[in-house]
Every structure is written in structure tokens, then in C-alpha cells.
Amino acid sequence: MEQKSAIIIGAGNRGQTYASYSLTYPNELKIVGIADPNPEKRDKFIHLYNLNDSQCYDSWESIFDQPKLADVAIITTQDQMHVEPALAAIKKGYHILLEKPLATTENECVTINEKAKGYDKIIGLCHVLRYTSHYLKIKELIDSGMIGDVVNIEHLEPVNYWHMAHSYVRGNWRRLDESSPMIIAKSIHDIDLVSWFANSPYKSIYSIGSLRHFTTENAPEGSTDRCISDCAVENECPYSALKLYMNMDLTGWPVSVISSDLSKEGREKALQEGPYGRCVYRSDNDVVDHQVVSIEFENYIKASFTMSAFTDGERRTRIMGTMGEIIGDFNTITLSNFRNQSKEIVWEKSEEDEMGHGGGDFGLMKQFLLAVRANDSTLFSSSLEAAVESHLMSFGAEKSRLEKRVILSNQKL
Ligand SMILES: NC(=O)c1ccc[n+]([C@@H]2O[C@H](COP(=O)([O-])OP(=O)(O)OC[C@H]3O[C@@H](n4cnc5c(N)ncnc54)[C@H](O)[C@@H]3O)[C@@H](O)[C@H]2O)c1
């Protein structure tokens, strides 16, 4: 198999995940450069990927100032730093794997789309759920025609109470001005799935939702600014930072995010001084904790989507067709065939599906590299074009939520 080379732009959590594909499949991928301002992260890459200092850069600008260094640029910087590195990578002629979101504003999505017109390399978005065997199977069942014409799609994204507290109340995606609306920062995966299943541009969209719970007004009596500083209700609070981060048996994500020192002292310091020790009722968050979206597609399919923090479990999807129904809960997929009144489990989760994002992280890398080797963008469904459609839908939903009105896709947002 032809090995492809890649540079990683942003050596954080996601950059490390995609780079690690090269350790498991060295015949497919080799990491040959890294850009990150954090020297500790660069050192980690030097050690793991056998790089030398000259292959390490301190910013996306400096790595793209060089002549083209690899076949692929994997861009995994934070949400508001996707567009400029992506445009720089296009200028240099890299195949590009870009983390979601494509951009944090509608105008930027349109700009990238314009600049990429006629580009003869692959530009893929990291909508990893498309590459889980669970959703690949649902898509295959829909496309097989087994359930006739799809009429309705119902999809639930249970963010999970602890994940909400970690990422969207205390963490990097808690504020609109530093990140993007929740429907872009988190639910873009789900809106993208719904759009992929419907296989049609959207016609109209309506959304409601708000920040219901994680506000100062809901702070219980006796709570303090930090869970670690004598909070009287810490023991009974489900969102307690001590419960989430002080279990010394846990060292992976999300604990790994709070500090590079995961000793007891290191964790306590992070909870005393850092963002992850804050009371969830006294943070500076403003993104919604629940949202509902109704979508009508041009091919008449109607979809409803719910995102909620107040959940504990996996995504659920129900596809309702004229001849059958598909129900997926991430553990199983059940297919009802109205023609012969049969109902059977047609897919069950395996060990491989326990890996990053239900197997989607490596599934996406495998498929992306396949498309790169063939230089054939049709082999990678999470394309720039698909991402533009799902992002414009999501911006439409956010506009609808804020303005309390239905948005038609042909309206200027
Ligand atoms: N596809 C998914 O399922 C998924 C899951 C989580 C996060 N994400 C997205 O992935 C992106 C990265 O998230 P993360 O959790 O890895 O964040 P992170 O903060 O761990 O990583 C971002 C990295 O970018 C680096 N950086 C900052 N400025 C830079 C610059 N000028 N040049 C180069 N690097 C720079 C930071 O030092 C950091 O190491 C975000 O956009 C996030 O929304 C996607």
C-alpha cells in the first residue's frame, strides 16, 4: 500500500488522535511535521513520531511558509482557527483533512467553498460519525431501498450531563465568542448525519432551545465558586469536578485535558486554579444546554433533532420509511420490514466499535487515505460540499432559534 505523509496543524487532543493512526498503520501514513505553539506538545510528537527539531513549527503560519512538506495537511486547531490554515493549505496544494466545524460563521463557510472551487485535491471534514459501522449500516439500509421512501427521521443527541459540564460549561466550547453556537460546536455531527441520511438539500428549518440549567440563578445554597473549596453540596452535585476528575484510576479523556500533571497534586492544582474546577453554576458559559430542530428537506423528508445535556447514554436514530423502519441506538440496529412483517436485529456493536467515536476516528482516517491514494473525492463522503450544506443548515437553525421564526433555505441568513 502506498504510504502517504502528513503534517499536523494543532497537536492537541484531536491532532494526537489522527496522528496516532500512523502508529497503528505505519504502511499507510507517516507524520513528517507538526505545528503547535506549545513546546510540550511538540516534544511529545518528536518522541512519538521520531521527528527532529527542524520538522517542528510553532504556528500554522510558519509551517505553511515552508515549501510543501507532505501529501496531507491535517488541521486540528480550535474552532475559530480552521479557515485561515485551510486556505493556506489550499494555496500550497495539500490534500486537507479539516476538523469540524468547517468555520464558525456562514460567510467563512462560503469563502472556503469559493476558494476551493476547482481544487484538484481531496478536502475532507472530520465528521467521524459517518465512518462508524453503526451509521454506515444505517446509511446502507436506507440506500438499499429496503424501507421504501424515507418519510421521517428522528435523531437524539444525548450530550450526557458530565460531558456538558466538562466541554460546554467549564471547557473550550462554553462561550459563543470563543467558540461557536452549540449546534455548530457539538451538534454539527448530528445535523450532518441527518443531512446525509436525507440525501437532499434542506428547504426549511425551525429551532428552539436555551441555556436552562447552568446559570447562577440555579446555584444551590451552600455552593462555592470552586468544587474543591468547601462546597457544602459537592457530595450530592452530579456535576462536581471532584467526581469528574479526582478518580485516580482515570487518566484518559476528559481527565487528561485538565492538566499535563495528572498526579493527585497536579489535579488539585488544576481544580483550584484552572477552568475545570469551577462550579457549573458560576462559570462564564453561555451556550445552550438543550435544543430542538425541525427540518423539511427538498425531497419532502421531515426530520426532528433533539440535543440535550440532561442525558446519560448513546445517540438514538429512527428512520421511518413507507415500507419499513430502522431503529439504531448505537448498540444495535433493528430493521422492521412492513412487507413481510419481520423485525430483526441486523447489526450489533463489536469490540472495534468501542474505539474513538464508535470506531469513527480511525474509520475516517482509513477512508480519507483511500481517497487520497486514488485522488478521488467521490470516495470520501464527508466532503467540503456536504459540510457546506450541513453547516448552512446549522447556521439556519441558530438563526431560527434566535429570531423565533422559520428559516427558508433560499433566504439570506
Ligand atoms: N471530530 C470530532 O469528533 C471532534 C471531537 C472533539 C473536538 N473536535 C474539534 O477539533 C478541534 C480541536 O479540538 P481539540 O480538542 O483537539 O483542541 P485542543 O485545544 O486540544 O487542540 C488545539 C491545538 O491547537 C494548538 N494551536 C493553538 N494555536 C495554534 C497555532 N497558531 N498554530 C498551530 N496550532 C495552534 C493548541 O496549542 C492545541 O494544541 C476543534 O475545532 C474541535 O471542535 C472534533
The ligand as an ORCA input file, in Angstrom:
! r2SCAN-3c Opt
* xyz 0 1
  N     -14.460     15.336     15.068
  C     -14.716     15.221     16.342
  O     -15.374     14.292     16.773
  C     -14.191     16.241     17.302
  C     -14.166     15.968     18.670
  C     -13.643     16.947     19.522
  C     -13.181     18.142     19.005
  N     -13.240     18.383     17.677
  C     -12.749     19.643     17.085
  O     -11.349     19.509     16.890
  C     -10.699     20.781     17.029
  C      -9.553     20.632     18.005
  O     -10.051     20.215     19.257
  P      -9.062     19.650     20.387
  O      -9.915     19.089     21.463
  O      -8.012     18.819     19.770
  O      -8.430     21.032     20.885
  P      -7.029     21.251     21.593
  O      -7.134     22.565     22.267
  O      -6.656     20.039     22.393
  O      -6.008     21.354     20.354
  C      -5.812     22.502     19.584
  C      -4.322     22.690     19.423
  O      -4.078     23.796     18.557
  C      -2.893     24.419     19.019
  N      -2.734     25.761     18.474
  C      -3.130     26.954     19.008
  N      -2.731     27.959     18.215
  C      -2.092     27.400     17.151
  C      -1.431     27.940     16.003
  N      -1.369     29.272     15.786
  N      -0.896     27.091     15.113
  C      -0.928     25.747     15.320
  N      -1.531     25.185     16.412
  C      -2.100     26.010     17.304
  C      -3.055     24.392     20.517
  O      -1.816     24.610     21.203
  C      -3.597     22.994     20.737
  O      -2.580     22.053     20.974
  C     -11.772     21.754     17.484
  O     -12.194     22.510     16.400
  C     -12.911     20.849     17.956
  O     -14.191     21.415     17.822
  C     -13.717     17.450     16.821
*
